[in-house]
Amino acid sequence: MTSPVRTRAVAGRQWPVALLLGSGSFLVLFDSLAIATALPSIGTAFGLRPGVLQWVVSLNSVSIGAFLVLGGRVCDLVGRRRVLVASLALCTVAGLVTGLAPDLPVLLAGRVLQGIAAAFALPAALSTAATTFPDEPWRSRVFSVMAFAAWSAGLAGAMLGGLITVHLSWRWVFLVTVPVGAVAVVAAALRLPPDTPRQGTAERLDVWGAVLASTGLVVVILGIQELGGGAGQGEAVLVVCVGLALLAGLVLVERRVPHPLVRPGLLRSRRMIGSCLAFGAFCAGYTAVIVIGSRYLQVVHGLSAVAAGLALSPVLIGGIVSSLLAPLVLRRFTTRGVITVCLVVCAAALAMIAVRGHAGVAALLPWLLSWGIASGPIYVGFARECVGDTPEADRGTASALYESMAHVGGAVAIAVDLTLIGAGLSYSATELVSVVVVAAGAVITFVLLPGAHGRRCTVQCQ
């Protein structure tokens, strides 16, 4: 039996690393919601039309989605610690450039740099967590900390973005992350364990595969965003087709190169594929809750963008609470069982949001909170299954594929939902379509994930 003194010593070494990885996730995700409240002020400062203003958000999300797979593979080849330190440094510099931007081109360049930094930092943090914490209870704990950080970043962005913009300036939405980033860079360099040298023959980065993957994803995401915007449908479809053609070219190239961007064996794992597909279904439902829900509250109930964000905050609050409790539940029951039940709860909550939306904002709050409470174990459980059980040499790539379900999958879900609304489908009917998608995620989880019990603690917890 492990002594209490040894347990406290282990915790004293492990908690700082877990909190550091969580702070990295918080740093790169904070402004994803904070910027929504700052957009009107940015538009006024630079005299921008709404059609131009949306690129302040879009270029960031496009950059993240396009470079995630490349970022994950670079983690595996170069080293996760090196990539995490470098990407956090780039994120810090990008925040400074964006916050001090004298004109629109510099502002947009800063947003692109922030997106690229996030595309490398997110898989680096996830894969570092899985490698640094191979055993329970710390493996579940570190993913719980990272989920807590992600939900907290969203809540802080939604709650503080408006206050920062009103009382300071929109520039401080970006500048406030700079000192945090500087501390995170130094802490990562000092506290994270060194990268383990790769065994066997040295691999080279598949440059052509990386170019095709990033270019194809950029074109697809841009086309999807234009498709969801409701204008130029024919041109948008053509752009999407060009992007898909580039991705098809990627498949052909990957079959011929000795060291592909994504190893074929990784795509044969039922555990990883099931986790990614089901997590993508959950993210599609989350898009319906947040994006479509926000539009519904503004259009139907007449709320401002800030008020709509506050009305949706129970989702983030529930996610924060359940992320902290998720390790206890996942170690007590099977991961497959917990996630399946949580996805069913999310589907039921979204169905009630769809049918009760007309009753007023107060009627939605219990169901929004229910969605959030069910969400914590979903992220923690899928991250543990998808990333934690992948061979160490491929954990960066697996992390990137997992994160891409939230970013690329979210872009697809937004486009589909907005296209359905543009075609005349009601908000409620669109949300009910997403209910079916989330329910399909529950089925995928139950069928593809193993039913064995979650790993037991190898270190006694206090």
URQUI-V533371 format. One record per backbone hydrogen bond with DSSP energy under -1.0 kcal/mol. CO is the residue of the C=O (numbers start at 1). NH is the residue of the N-H. If there is no record, write none. Layout:
CO|NH  CO|NH
//
This chain:
3|7  4|8  5|9  6|10  7|11  8|12  9|13  10|14  11|15  14|18  15|19  16|20  17|21  18|22  19|23  20|24  21|25  22|26  23|27  24|28  25|29  26|30  29|32  30|34  31|35  35|39  38|42  39|43  40|44  41|45  42|46  43|48  49|53  50|54  52|55  53|56  54|58  55|59  57|61  58|62  59|63  60|64  61|65  62|66  63|67  67|71  68|72  69|73  70|74  71|75  72|76  73|77  74|78  75|79  79|83  80|84  81|85  82|86  83|87  84|88  85|89  86|90  87|91  88|92  89|93  90|94  91|95  92|96  93|97  94|98  95|99  96|100  103|107  104|108  105|109  106|110  107|111  108|112  109|113  110|114  111|115  112|116  113|117  114|118  115|119  116|120  117|121  118|122  120|124  121|125  122|126  123|127  124|128  125|129  126|130  127|131  128|132  129|133  135|139  136|458  137|141  138|142  139|143  140|144  141|145  142|146  143|147  144|148  145|149  146|150  147|151  148|152  149|153  150|154  151|155  152|156  153|157  154|158  155|159  156|160  157|161  160|164  161|165  162|166  163|167  164|168  164|169  169|172  170|173  171|174  171|175  172|176  174|177  175|178  177|181  178|182  179|183  180|184  181|185  182|186  183|187  184|188  185|189  186|190  187|191  188|192  205|207  206|210  207|211  208|212  209|213  210|214  211|215  212|216  213|217  214|218  215|219  216|220  217|221  218|222  219|223  220|224  221|225  222|226  223|227  224|228  225|229  232|236  233|237  234|238  235|239  236|240  237|241  238|242  239|243  240|244  241|245  242|246  243|247  244|248  245|249  246|250  247|251  248|252  249|253  250|254  251|255  253|256  253|257  269|273  270|274  271|275  272|276  273|277  274|278  275|279  276|280  277|281  278|282  279|283  280|284  281|285  282|286  283|287  284|288  285|289  286|290  287|291  287|292  288|293  290|294  291|295  292|296  293|297  294|298  295|299  296|300  296|301  297|303  304|308  305|309  306|310  307|311  308|312  310|313  312|315  313|317  314|318  315|319  316|320  317|321  318|322  319|323  320|324  321|325  322|326  325|329  326|330  327|331  328|332  329|333  334|338  335|339  336|340  337|341  338|342  339|343  340|344  341|345  342|346  343|347  344|348  345|349  346|350  347|351  348|352  349|353  350|354  351|355  352|356  356|359  357|360  361|364  364|368  365|369  366|370  367|371  368|372  369|373  370|374  375|379  376|380  377|381  378|382  379|383  380|384  381|385  382|386  383|387  383|388  387|390  391|394  392|395  394|398  395|399  396|400  397|401  398|402  399|403  400|404  403|406  403|407  404|408  404|409  407|411  408|412  409|413  410|414  411|415  412|416  413|417  414|418  415|419  416|420  417|421  418|422  419|423  420|425  421|424  426|430  427|431  428|432  429|433  430|434  431|435  432|436  433|437  434|438  435|439  436|440  437|441  438|442  439|443  440|444  441|445  442|446  443|447  444|448  445|449
//
